[in-house]
Amino acid sequence: MTKNRPVPDVAVVSAVEDAVAERALRDFLKAAGVPLVDDSADVLVVLISEHAVDDPEWQARVEHHRGARLVPVRIDGIRSSRAPAHLRPLNWVALDPASPVTAFGTMLAAILSDPEHVRQLRNLRAEAEAWLRTDRSVHSLINDHGRASEAHRLLATLKEDNYIDTGGVVSDFVEGSYRHTRKARTRQRWRRGAGTVVVVVMAFIVALTVPRILRVKGTDFNALVTYGDPASAREMPEWSSLQSASLLVRGNAQQQAQARQTLASLLSVPWSLNGPVVALDQDDHGAFDGLALLPDDQHAAVLARSEPGGTHSLGLYDIRKGEVLWQVRLGQGYADISASADGRTVLAVGKKGTAVIDLRTRKIRRLDHVEGGFAELHVTKDGHAVVGRAHQLVVGSLIKGDFRTVGDGYETLLSLEATSDGGARALVTVSPGRYRLLDALTGKVLADAKTKAPLIHAGAVAPDRVQAVFAGADRQLWELRPGRPPAPTGIAVPERTTTMALLDEGRVVVGGQDQRARVLRLADGGELGVVCRDVPRLERLLPSPFGDLIGCWGPFNLTLWRGPAGPRGVGATDSLHTETTSAVSVARATVSVRGDGGAVVVEPSWRSAFRMRLFATDVVATAVSKDGSQLVAAADSGDIAVVSLRMSDDQPRVMARWRIPGGGPARAVGWSGEAPLVRGPGSEVWEAPGCPGCTTDEGLIARLKERLYGCWTQRQLHEVDDDTRRALGVTECRPLPEPVEG
């Protein structure tokens, strides 16, 4: 067990007939210092016996702890096929009544094991089963040797534990990936000597600096920025950049140099736009129960609930400022909100009635329609209100105020979305494994699928086409369209997936309470990026019907992100280069670049030539930006690097590293204004991550100011001086305004 990892809270579930075994186990765990709880457990030890599997109360208690890490324990000779489905994939601990201590020790090892290992194994199992669906295609193997090696080491480590199965298809998948990538790596090993030296040197530097960071008391993130810890910085890019800016403004020369590198690299990665803050300290109480993104892309309506009392108010949130500008009081018991296509009105439904709020006048028009239970709401472009109840669709008119049920009932509502064609569609299940894609305005069945009962209950409706996706029993994503049989996509879906969303242009977001929300391409499974990184225990994704904004909803916070884009078209002024040499002349200054193995040799007119090693494999294409300040280069491995050729201290720096989603080599690179472009194996052109204007300290500060959204708490700004706050326009969060009568 890692020294700094907290001991998890553990719950134990057993049948009444197994109470003696449960008491013995509890005594053992208490003596070992393991905290035992009845609710909100991190780990659930499930005692399984013939009595237990037929006991409804035992089944309900197991289901109540769904989401905790599982340690199944066999009391008698019961077969695993009789247990709940989500317990079967795990290897069980066998309890011998004559010698329980041995089993208890194994349980303790399982409880204290690294949860990250368990999550990694689950994800590998999902990928392996998707690999099987492609007839073990080599293209579905892990194509990165570093990741394949990590998976290989993970299986070797877990094979020493006997509470989880690492054999079968997972072992075949990992071994095949490891052999496949090792062959490619062997062919290129002679080219990687210099890269290995760099890695060893960096490891030595980290070994020296990390203990210095850990000795700093509290949360001194200036230390992380000063010593350039990239992993921590990329987990908190907004905050790390804020600290870097502070060092750039008032630090010494060494700190400023490190701050430039940190800012240049972080300003090229996706960031959160933050979100509304309801509680500034422990005395504040309340929550947000609804979010409606508006078509201007700058504002959102929020449904705020005050505590005690549970009174709901409708507020207008400024995304850039991070401030709720005003609130109007609605009353108690509202369930959800949705905005009209013109962004002028917001509809709210609940058990006390329906309210139509005019955002310009802040006046409320009340309708008699009542929604007493679960309700998900969407307003179509044509002004219809569509309500997804737990088991029934309802459609209403905002003008007449009349509502009616449509279509047949269903078992579960997986997704409901207003669509770009002016309608709305829903994905529902009518029984385990039986899916239907519905026209939500009429209840008409557009497509259906009958599959095996899944372990993961999640799906999504596309906003721009008649299409839906769902997680199949084989733990991969399946596609549902009218007139076609349901088809597997080959995209693995980890077991703990709880939510997904379809964006336009064939992009899907898949996330869960203990895994990152990844944005993928349905066409090839290529990963476009990660969103919702700042939301622990992600519960729900709320894609905007008007653009690329995504609401990320968790039990502790609500934040906004922009969905990463797919490939783009080539503009008339864009230029792409397939050569390893490039040059540009600007205002009597010239810069030329040529490839030299995995390095580039840069010859600027304002200083002596220099050589930068960028890749472990050969450079195949380079392009200098039109102002001569930046360079984009590609290697035959498909790796891309974007370089700032000069900064305020006249030092070149790598600002971004990237690969084309889905893999494959780069054929050409170029520029569209300040945006680096890359063309892949086909005709698709991608915009690589970059940092426009990040060649001077002033440019870094200006770019950072542009990227910073929302407000900040006093705790977050504790280490930020007044000069930096003024330079960046950073403001502290303010309490929500008092609601007024509408």
LUMDRENFI-19812 format. One record per residue (C-alpha): y, x, z; chain. Coordinates in steps of 0.2 Angstrom, whole numbers, plus 5000, padded with zeros to 4 digits. Layout:
BEGIN
SITE      Y      X      Z   unit
SITE      Y      X      Z      A
...
END
This chain:
BEGIN
SITE      Y      X      Z   unit
SITE   5000   5000   5000      A
SITE   5017   5006   4996      A
SITE   5027   5012   5011      A
SITE   5042   5000   5007      A
SITE   5032   4985   5001      A
SITE   5033   4971   5014      A
SITE   5017   4963   5021      A
SITE   5015   4946   5012      A
SITE   5014   4929   5021      A
SITE   4996   4923   5020      A
SITE   4989   4905   5021      A
SITE   4971   4901   5023      A
SITE   4963   4885   5016      A
SITE   4946   4879   5021      A
SITE   4936   4863   5023      A
SITE   4933   4856   5041      A
SITE   4915   4861   5040      A
SITE   4920   4879   5038      A
SITE   4932   4880   5053      A
SITE   4922   4893   5062      A
SITE   4924   4905   5047      A
SITE   4942   4901   5045      A
SITE   4945   4905   5064      A
SITE   4936   4922   5063      A
SITE   4946   4926   5047      A
SITE   4963   4922   5055      A
SITE   4959   4932   5071      A
SITE   4955   4947   5060      A
SITE   4971   4945   5050      A
SITE   4982   4943   5065      A
SITE   4974   4959   5073      A
SITE   4978   4968   5056      A
SITE   4996   4963   5058      A
SITE   4996   4950   5043      A
SITE   5008   4936   5045      A
SITE   5000   4919   5044      A
SITE   5009   4904   5038      A
SITE   5006   4886   5033      A
SITE   5018   4884   5019      A
SITE   5028   4895   5006      A
SITE   5014   4908   5006      A
SITE   5014   4924   4995      A
SITE   4995   4925   4996      A
SITE   4982   4911   4998      A
SITE   4965   4915   5004      A
SITE   4953   4900   4998      A
SITE   4937   4898   5008      A
SITE   4925   4890   4995      A
SITE   4909   4881   4999      A
SITE   4899   4866   4994      A
SITE   4908   4856   5007      A
SITE   4925   4861   5001      A
SITE   4924   4858   4982      A
SITE   4920   4839   4986      A
SITE   4933   4837   4999      A
SITE   4949   4829   4992      A
SITE   4960   4835   5006      A
SITE   4954   4853   5003      A
SITE   4958   4851   4984      A
SITE   4975   4844   4989      A
SITE   4979   4859   5000      A
SITE   4974   4872   4987      A
SITE   4985   4863   4974      A
SITE   4999   4862   4986      A
SITE   4999   4881   4986      A
SITE   4999   4883   4967      A
SITE   5009   4898   4963      A
SITE   5003   4909   4977      A
SITE   4992   4924   4973      A
SITE   4974   4919   4975      A
SITE   4960   4927   4985      A
SITE   4944   4916   4983      A
SITE   4931   4918   4996      A
SITE   4913   4911   4993      A
SITE   4905   4905   5010      A
SITE   4888   4900   5003      A
SITE   4879   4900   4986      A
SITE   4891   4889   4977      A
SITE   4893   4892   4958      A
SITE   4911   4896   4952      A
SITE   4910   4883   4939      A
SITE   4912   4870   4953      A
SITE   4928   4877   4959      A
SITE   4946   4872   4952      A
SITE   4949   4879   4935      A
SITE   4963   4891   4940      A
SITE   4951   4899   4953      A
SITE   4937   4903   4941      A
SITE   4944   4918   4931      A
SITE   4945   4929   4948      A
SITE   4930   4938   4955      A
SITE   4926   4931   4972      A
SITE   4923   4939   4988      A
SITE   4906   4935   4995      A
SITE   4906   4931   5014      A
SITE   4890   4936   5022      A
SITE   4889   4926   5039      A
SITE   4878   4940   5046      A
SITE   4891   4953   5042      A
SITE   4908   4945   5040      A
SITE   4918   4961   5043      A
SITE   4914   4969   5027      A
SITE   4920   4954   5017      A
SITE   4936   4953   5029      A
SITE   4940   4971   5024      A
SITE   4939   4967   5006      A
SITE   4950   4952   5008      A
SITE   4963   4963   5017      A
SITE   4963   4975   5003      A
SITE   4966   4961   4991      A
SITE   4980   4954   5001      A
SITE   4989   4970   5002      A
SITE   4986   4975   4984      A
SITE   5000   4977   4973      A
SITE   5005   4960   4966      A
SITE   5012   4969   4950      A
SITE   4995   4975   4946      A
SITE   4988   4957   4947      A
SITE   5002   4951   4936      A
SITE   4999   4965   4923      A
SITE   4981   4961   4922      A
SITE   4984   4942   4919      A
SITE   4996   4947   4905      A
SITE   4983   4959   4898      A
SITE   4970   4945   4899      A
SITE   4981   4933   4889      A
SITE   4984   4946   4876      A
SITE   4966   4950   4874      A
SITE   4961   4932   4872      A
SITE   4975   4931   4858      A
SITE   4967   4947   4850      A
SITE   4950   4938   4850      A
SITE   4958   4923   4840      A
SITE   4964   4936   4827      A
SITE   4945   4942   4825      A
SITE   4950   4958   4834      A
SITE   4963   4963   4821      A
SITE   4969   4980   4824      A
SITE   4987   4973   4821      A
SITE   4985   4963   4837      A
SITE   4981   4978   4848      A
SITE   4994   4987   4859      A
SITE   5003   4998   4847      A
SITE   5012   5009   4859      A
SITE   5002   5023   4867      A
SITE   5012   5024   4883      A
SITE   5009   5006   4886      A
SITE   4991   5007   4881      A
SITE   4989   5022   4893      A
SITE   4997   5012   4907      A
SITE   4984   4998   4904      A
SITE   4970   5010   4904      A
SITE   4975   5018   4920      A
SITE   4978   5000   4928      A
SITE   4960   4995   4924      A
SITE   4953   5012   4931      A
SITE   4962   5008   4947      A
SITE   4957   4990   4948      A
SITE   4939   4994   4945      A
SITE   4938   5001   4962      A
SITE   4942   4984   4969      A
SITE   4928   4971   4968      A
SITE   4939   4955   4970      A
SITE   4945   4954   4952      A
SITE   4936   4956   4936      A
SITE   4942   4969   4924      A
SITE   4928   4969   4912      A
SITE   4923   4959   4896      A
SITE   4936   4956   4883      A
SITE   4950   4964   4893      A
SITE   4941   4980   4894      A
SITE   4937   4979   4875      A
SITE   4955   4976   4871      A
SITE   4962   4990   4882      A
SITE   4949   5002   4876      A
SITE   4952   4998   4858      A
SITE   4971   4999   4860      A
SITE   4969   5016   4869      A
SITE   4958   5024   4856      A
SITE   4969   5017   4842      A
SITE   4985   5023   4849      A
SITE   4978   5040   4854      A
SITE   4972   5044   4836      A
SITE   4990   5041   4830      A
SITE   4997   5051   4844      A
SITE   4985   5066   4841      A
SITE   4991   5067   4823      A
SITE   5009   5069   4829      A
SITE   5006   5079   4845      A
SITE   5012   5095   4838      A
SITE   5029   5087   4835      A
SITE   5031   5081   4853      A
SITE   5032   5098   4862      A
SITE   5051   5097   4864      A
SITE   5050   5079   4870      A
SITE   5037   5083   4883      A
SITE   5048   5097   4890      A
SITE   5062   5085   4891      A
SITE   5051   5072   4900      A
SITE   5046   5086   4913      A
SITE   5063   5091   4916      A
SITE   5069   5073   4918      A
SITE   5055   5070   4930      A
SITE   5060   5086   4940      A
SITE   5078   5079   4941      A
SITE   5072   5062   4947      A
SITE   5061   5070   4960      A
SITE   5077   5079   4967      A
SITE   5089   5065   4965      A
SITE   5080   5049   4970      A
SITE   5077   5055   4988      A
SITE   5096   5058   4989      A
SITE   5099   5040   4983      A
SITE   5087   5033   4996      A
SITE   5095   5042   5010      A
SITE   5111   5032   5006      A
SITE   5114   5018   5019      A
SITE   5115   5000   5014      A
SITE   5118   4996   4995      A
SITE   5129   5010   4989      A
SITE   5127   5007   4971      A
SITE   5139   5021   4967      A
SITE   5125   5032   4972      A
SITE   5114   5025   4958      A
SITE   5128   5026   4945      A
SITE   5132   5044   4951      A
SITE   5114   5050   4949      A
SITE   5111   5039   4934      A
SITE   5096   5029   4939      A
SITE   5093   5020   4922      A
SITE   5079   5008   4929      A
SITE   5090   5001   4943      A
SITE   5105   5001   4931      A
SITE   5097   4991   4918      A
SITE   5090   4978   4931      A
SITE   5108   4975   4936      A
SITE   5119   4980   4921      A
SITE   5134   4970   4925      A
SITE   5135   4977   4943      A
SITE   5130   4994   4938      A
SITE   5144   4994   4924      A
SITE   5157   4988   4937      A
SITE   5152   5003   4948      A
SITE   5153   5015   4933      A
SITE   5170   5009   4929      A
SITE   5176   5012   4946      A
SITE   5169   5030   4945      A
SITE   5177   5032   4927      A
SITE   5194   5026   4935      A
SITE   5194   5037   4951      A
SITE   5179   5049   4950      A
SITE   5178   5067   4948      A
SITE   5173   5075   4931      A
SITE   5155   5075   4934      A
SITE   5155   5057   4940      A
SITE   5166   5052   4925      A
SITE   5153   5060   4913      A
SITE   5139   5051   4921      A
SITE   5149   5035   4921      A
SITE   5153   5036   4902      A
SITE   5134   5038   4898      A
SITE   5129   5023   4910      A
SITE   5143   5012   4902      A
SITE   5139   5017   4884      A
SITE   5120   5013   4887      A
SITE   5123   4997   4897      A
SITE   5136   4989   4886      A
SITE   5123   4989   4872      A
SITE   5110   4978   4881      A
SITE   5110   4959   4884      A
SITE   5119   4953   4899      A
SITE   5119   4937   4910      A
SITE   5135   4927   4908      A
SITE   5133   4923   4927      A
SITE   5134   4905   4932      A
SITE   5143   4893   4944      A
SITE   5142   4897   4963      A
SITE   5140   4883   4975      A
SITE   5138   4893   4991      A
SITE   5149   4908   4996      A
SITE   5142   4910   5013      A
SITE   5129   4903   5025      A
SITE   5141   4889   5031      A
SITE   5142   4882   5013      A
SITE   5129   4869   5008      A
SITE   5125   4861   4992      A
SITE   5116   4863   4975      A
SITE   5118   4860   4957      A
SITE   5106   4846   4950      A
SITE   5112   4846   4932      A
SITE   5120   4856   4918      A
SITE   5127   4850   4901      A
SITE   5132   4864   4890      A
SITE   5147   4859   4879      A
SITE   5150   4862   4860      A
SITE   5165   4874   4863      A
SITE   5153   4887   4870      A
SITE   5166   4891   4884      A
SITE   5163   4876   4896      A
SITE   5149   4867   4904      A
SITE   5148   4851   4914      A
SITE   5139   4853   4931      A
SITE   5131   4840   4943      A
SITE   5135   4846   4960      A
SITE   5127   4839   4976      A
SITE   5136   4841   4993      A
SITE   5126   4843   5009      A
SITE   5125   4834   5021      A
SITE   5126   4817   5013      A
SITE   5119   4821   4996      A
SITE   5135   4815   4987      A
SITE   5135   4820   4968      A
SITE   5151   4825   4959      A
SITE   5154   4829   4940      A
SITE   5163   4846   4938      A
SITE   5170   4856   4923      A
SITE   5164   4874   4923      A
SITE   5174   4888   4914      A
SITE   5160   4900   4909      A
SITE   5172   4915   4906      A
SITE   5181   4913   4923      A
SITE   5166   4908   4932      A
SITE   5176   4894   4940      A
SITE   5173   4875   4942      A
SITE   5190   4869   4937      A
SITE   5189   4851   4944      A
SITE   5177   4838   4951      A
SITE   5176   4819   4951      A
SITE   5166   4810   4963      A
SITE   5151   4800   4956      A
SITE   5141   4794   4972      A
SITE   5123   4797   4978      A
SITE   5107   4798   4969      A
SITE   5111   4805   4952      A
SITE   5097   4814   4942      A
SITE   5103   4822   4927      A
SITE   5118   4824   4915      A
SITE   5121   4826   4896      A
SITE   5136   4829   4885      A
SITE   5141   4820   4869      A
SITE   5141   4829   4852      A
SITE   5160   4830   4852      A
SITE   5161   4837   4870      A
SITE   5173   4823   4876      A
SITE   5161   4813   4887      A
SITE   5147   4817   4899      A
SITE   5133   4804   4904      A
SITE   5125   4804   4921      A
SITE   5110   4793   4926      A
SITE   5103   4790   4943      A
SITE   5097   4777   4956      A
SITE   5114   4770   4959      A
SITE   5118   4767   4941      A
SITE   5124   4776   4925      A
SITE   5142   4784   4923      A
SITE   5151   4789   4907      A
SITE   5164   4802   4912      A
SITE   5179   4806   4900      A
SITE   5182   4825   4902      A
SITE   5200   4823   4896      A
SITE   5206   4809   4907      A
SITE   5193   4812   4921      A
SITE   5190   4793   4921      A
SITE   5173   4785   4924      A
SITE   5166   4770   4916      A
SITE   5151   4763   4925      A
SITE   5136   4755   4917      A
SITE   5122   4744   4926      A
SITE   5107   4754   4920      A
SITE   5098   4762   4934      A
SITE   5085   4777   4935      A
SITE   5076   4777   4951      A
SITE   5064   4792   4949      A
SITE   5062   4807   4938      A
SITE   5074   4807   4923      A
SITE   5078   4820   4910      A
SITE   5093   4815   4899      A
SITE   5099   4819   4882      A
SITE   5113   4812   4871      A
SITE   5110   4812   4853      A
SITE   5124   4816   4839      A
SITE   5124   4798   4835      A
SITE   5128   4793   4853      A
SITE   5111   4787   4859      A
SITE   5106   4790   4877      A
SITE   5088   4796   4878      A
SITE   5080   4796   4895      A
SITE   5063   4804   4898      A
SITE   5055   4796   4914      A
SITE   5040   4803   4922      A
SITE   5029   4792   4911      A
SITE   5040   4783   4899      A
SITE   5054   4785   4886      A
SITE   5070   4775   4888      A
SITE   5084   4773   4875      A
SITE   5101   4766   4877      A
SITE   5118   4763   4870      A
SITE   5134   4771   4877      A
SITE   5144   4758   4869      A
SITE   5135   4742   4874      A
SITE   5127   4749   4889      A
SITE   5110   4741   4886      A
SITE   5094   4752   4888      A
SITE   5076   4748   4883      A
SITE   5059   4757   4884      A
SITE   5051   4764   4868      A
SITE   5034   4768   4863      A
SITE   5018   4769   4874      A
SITE   5017   4778   4891      A
SITE   5011   4795   4893      A
SITE   5004   4806   4907      A
SITE   5016   4821   4907      A
SITE   5033   4824   4898      A
SITE   5033   4843   4893      A
SITE   5049   4843   4883      A
SITE   5063   4832   4877      A
SITE   5077   4838   4866      A
SITE   5091   4831   4855      A
SITE   5089   4838   4838      A
SITE   5101   4844   4824      A
SITE   5097   4829   4813      A
SITE   5105   4817   4825      A
SITE   5089   4811   4833      A
SITE   5078   4817   4848      A
SITE   5060   4822   4850      A
SITE   5048   4823   4864      A
SITE   5032   4833   4868      A
SITE   5020   4823   4879      A
SITE   5002   4823   4885      A
SITE   4992   4807   4886      A
SITE   4978   4816   4895      A
SITE   4973   4834   4898      A
SITE   4973   4843   4882      A
SITE   4979   4828   4871      A
SITE   4997   4832   4865      A
SITE   5009   4821   4855      A
SITE   5025   4825   4847      A
SITE   5036   4809   4847      A
SITE   5052   4802   4839      A
SITE   5061   4799   4855      A
SITE   5072   4785   4848      A
SITE   5057   4774   4842      A
SITE   5042   4781   4851      A
SITE   5033   4784   4834      A
SITE   5020   4798   4835      A
SITE   5024   4811   4823      A
SITE   5010   4823   4826      A
SITE   4996   4825   4839      A
SITE   4983   4837   4845      A
SITE   4967   4836   4854      A
SITE   4962   4852   4862      A
SITE   4953   4859   4878      A
SITE   4962   4855   4894      A
SITE   4974   4870   4897      A
SITE   4977   4880   4913      A
SITE   4996   4881   4909      A
SITE   5006   4865   4907      A
SITE   5021   4869   4897      A
SITE   5028   4866   4880      A
SITE   5044   4864   4870      A
SITE   5052   4854   4855      A
SITE   5061   4863   4841      A
SITE   5080   4858   4839      A
SITE   5081   4861   4820      A
SITE   5064   4856   4813      A
SITE   5050   4843   4817      A
SITE   5039   4855   4827      A
SITE   5033   4859   4845      A
SITE   5023   4872   4854      A
SITE   5012   4871   4869      A
SITE   5001   4883   4879      A
SITE   4983   4881   4874      A
SITE   4967   4883   4885      A
SITE   4965   4900   4877      A
SITE   4982   4905   4885      A
SITE   4990   4908   4868      A
SITE   5004   4898   4860      A
SITE   4999   4884   4848      A
SITE   5010   4876   4835      A
SITE   5011   4857   4832      A
SITE   5018   4850   4816      A
SITE   5016   4833   4806      A
SITE   5003   4833   4793      A
SITE   4995   4849   4799      A
SITE   4981   4853   4812      A
SITE   4987   4862   4827      A
SITE   4987   4880   4824      A
SITE   4986   4895   4836      A
SITE   5000   4908   4834      A
SITE   4992   4923   4842      A
SITE   5006   4924   4854      A
SITE   4999   4927   4872      A
SITE   5005   4916   4886      A
SITE   5003   4923   4903      A
SITE   4994   4912   4916      A
SITE   5009   4910   4927      A
SITE   5020   4903   4913      A
SITE   5030   4887   4920      A
SITE   5043   4884   4907      A
SITE   5047   4887   4888      A
SITE   5060   4882   4876      A
SITE   5062   4883   4857      A
SITE   5078   4889   4849      A
SITE   5083   4888   4831      A
SITE   5076   4899   4817      A
SITE   5059   4900   4825      A
SITE   5063   4908   4842      A
SITE   5053   4903   4857      A
SITE   5057   4908   4875      A
SITE   5042   4909   4887      A
SITE   5045   4912   4906      A
SITE   5039   4908   4923      A
SITE   5041   4910   4942      A
SITE   5034   4928   4943      A
SITE   5037   4934   4925      A
SITE   5052   4938   4914      A
SITE   5058   4925   4901      A
SITE   5054   4934   4884      A
SITE   5062   4928   4868      A
SITE   5049   4929   4854      A
SITE   5048   4926   4835      A
SITE   5035   4913   4831      A
SITE   5032   4921   4814      A
SITE   5025   4937   4821      A
SITE   5026   4937   4840      A
SITE   5040   4951   4839      A
SITE   5050   4952   4856      A
SITE   5068   4949   4853      A
SITE   5073   4952   4871      A
SITE   5073   4946   4889      A
SITE   5084   4933   4897      A
SITE   5086   4925   4914      A
SITE   5083   4942   4922      A
SITE   5094   4937   4936      A
SITE   5085   4921   4941      A
SITE   5071   4924   4953      A
SITE   5057   4911   4952      A
SITE   5063   4904   4935      A
SITE   5059   4885   4935      A
SITE   5067   4878   4920      A
SITE   5075   4883   4903      A
SITE   5090   4873   4897      A
SITE   5094   4877   4879      A
SITE   5111   4872   4872      A
SITE   5110   4859   4858      A
SITE   5126   4867   4851      A
SITE   5122   4885   4850      A
SITE   5113   4900   4857      A
SITE   5117   4898   4876      A
SITE   5103   4896   4888      A
SITE   5103   4889   4905      A
SITE   5091   4898   4917      A
SITE   5087   4887   4932      A
SITE   5079   4893   4948      A
SITE   5078   4887   4967      A
SITE   5092   4899   4972      A
SITE   5104   4900   4957      A
SITE   5109   4894   4940      A
SITE   5115   4907   4926      A
SITE   5118   4907   4908      A
SITE   5112   4919   4894      A
SITE   5114   4920   4876      A
SITE   5098   4920   4866      A
SITE   5095   4936   4856      A
SITE   5097   4934   4838      A
SITE   5084   4936   4824      A
SITE   5086   4945   4807      A
SITE   5103   4942   4798      A
SITE   5108   4942   4780      A
SITE   5117   4956   4771      A
SITE   5135   4954   4768      A
SITE   5145   4959   4753      A
SITE   5153   4973   4762      A
SITE   5138   4980   4771      A
SITE   5130   4996   4766      A
SITE   5112   5002   4769      A
SITE   5106   5020   4767      A
SITE   5089   5026   4764      A
SITE   5093   5045   4764      A
SITE   5092   5057   4779      A
SITE   5109   5064   4775      A
SITE   5126   5054   4776      A
SITE   5144   5058   4777      A
SITE   5161   5049   4779      A
SITE   5179   5054   4778      A
SITE   5193   5046   4788      A
SITE   5211   5051   4790      A
SITE   5209   5069   4785      A
SITE   5193   5071   4796      A
SITE   5176   5072   4789      A
SITE   5159   5071   4797      A
SITE   5142   5074   4789      A
SITE   5125   5072   4796      A
SITE   5107   5077   4790      A
SITE   5090   5075   4797      A
SITE   5080   5090   4804      A
SITE   5063   5085   4809      A
SITE   5066   5073   4824      A
SITE   5084   5079   4826      A
SITE   5100   5077   4817      A
SITE   5113   5091   4813      A
SITE   5131   5084   4814      A
SITE   5145   5094   4806      A
SITE   5162   5086   4811      A
SITE   5178   5093   4805      A
SITE   5186   5093   4822      A
SITE   5173   5104   4831      A
SITE   5159   5115   4828      A
SITE   5142   5109   4821      A
SITE   5129   5103   4834      A
SITE   5111   5097   4834      A
SITE   5104   5082   4844      A
SITE   5086   5079   4846      A
SITE   5083   5060   4845      A
SITE   5065   5057   4841      A
SITE   5047   5064   4842      A
SITE   5044   5060   4824      A
SITE   5054   5064   4808      A
SITE   5071   5056   4804      A
SITE   5070   5045   4789      A
SITE   5088   5038   4787      A
SITE   5105   5041   4794      A
SITE   5122   5032   4792      A
SITE   5139   5036   4799      A
SITE   5151   5022   4804      A
SITE   5166   5020   4793      A
SITE   5178   5027   4806      A
SITE   5166   5042   4808      A
SITE   5164   5039   4827      A
SITE   5146   5033   4828      A
SITE   5129   5036   4820      A
SITE   5114   5026   4817      A
SITE   5097   5035   4814      A
SITE   5079   5029   4811      A
SITE   5063   5039   4813      A
SITE   5047   5036   4803      A
SITE   5039   5029   4819      A
SITE   5051   5014   4818      A
SITE   5062   5020   4832      A
SITE   5081   5018   4831      A
SITE   5095   5027   4839      A
SITE   5114   5023   4840      A
SITE   5124   5038   4844      A
SITE   5143   5040   4849      A
SITE   5148   5056   4840      A
SITE   5163   5059   4851      A
SITE   5170   5052   4867      A
SITE   5185   5056   4878      A
SITE   5176   5072   4884      A
SITE   5171   5076   4866      A
SITE   5153   5075   4871      A
SITE   5141   5065   4859      A
SITE   5129   5053   4868      A
SITE   5115   5041   4863      A
SITE   5121   5023   4867      A
SITE   5106   5013   4862      A
SITE   5088   5015   4858      A
SITE   5079   5001   4849      A
SITE   5064   4996   4838      A
SITE   5062   4982   4826      A
SITE   5054   4967   4834      A
SITE   5036   4965   4829      A
SITE   5035   4984   4825      A
SITE   5034   4993   4809      A
SITE   5045   5007   4801      A
SITE   5063   5006   4797      A
SITE   5067   5008   4778      A
SITE   5086   5009   4778      A
SITE   5101   5010   4791      A
SITE   5119   5006   4789      A
SITE   5134   4997   4796      A
SITE   5143   4981   4795      A
SITE   5160   4984   4802      A
SITE   5156   4991   4819      A
SITE   5138   4984   4820      A
SITE   5123   4995   4816      A
SITE   5111   4988   4803      A
SITE   5092   4992   4801      A
SITE   5081   4986   4787      A
SITE   5062   4984   4791      A
SITE   5047   4985   4780      A
SITE   5051   4969   4771      A
SITE   5069   4963   4766      A
SITE   5074   4957   4783      A
SITE   5090   4966   4790      A
SITE   5093   4967   4809      A
SITE   5108   4971   4819      A
SITE   5103   4985   4831      A
SITE   5111   4985   4849      A
SITE   5128   4994   4848      A
SITE   5144   4997   4858      A
SITE   5159   4994   4847      A
SITE   5174   5004   4852      A
SITE   5165   5014   4865      A
SITE   5171   5031   4860      A
SITE   5185   5033   4872      A
SITE   5187   5029   4891      A
SITE   5200   5015   4886      A
SITE   5187   5008   4873      A
SITE   5173   5008   4887      A
SITE   5185   4999   4899      A
SITE   5190   4986   4886      A
SITE   5172   4983   4880      A
SITE   5167   4980   4898      A
SITE   5181   4968   4902      A
SITE   5176   4958   4886      A
SITE   5158   4958   4893      A
SITE   5161   4953   4911      A
SITE   5159   4934   4914      A
SITE   5161   4924   4929      A
SITE   5167   4928   4947      A
SITE   5160   4940   4960      A
SITE   5157   4937   4979      A
SITE   5165   4948   4992      A
SITE   5149   4957   4995      A
SITE   5147   4962   4977      A
SITE   5165   4968   4976      A
SITE   5163   4978   4993      A
SITE   5163   4995   4984      A
SITE   5175   4991   4970      A
SITE   5193   4997   4972      A
SITE   5209   4987   4968      A
SITE   5213   4998   4953      A
SITE   5196   4994   4945      A
SITE   5198   4976   4949      A
SITE   5215   4975   4941      A
SITE   5209   4985   4926      A
SITE   5194   4974   4922      A
SITE   5202   4957   4928      A
SITE   5188   4955   4941      A
SITE   5191   4940   4953      A
SITE   5182   4934   4968      A
SITE   5173   4917   4968      A
SITE   5182   4902   4975      A
SITE   5175   4887   4984      A
SITE   5172   4872   4974      A
SITE   5187   4861   4972      A
SITE   5187   4845   4982      A
SITE   5181   4830   4971      A
SITE   5193   4816   4967      A
SITE   5190   4798   4963      A
SITE   5188   4795   4944      A
END
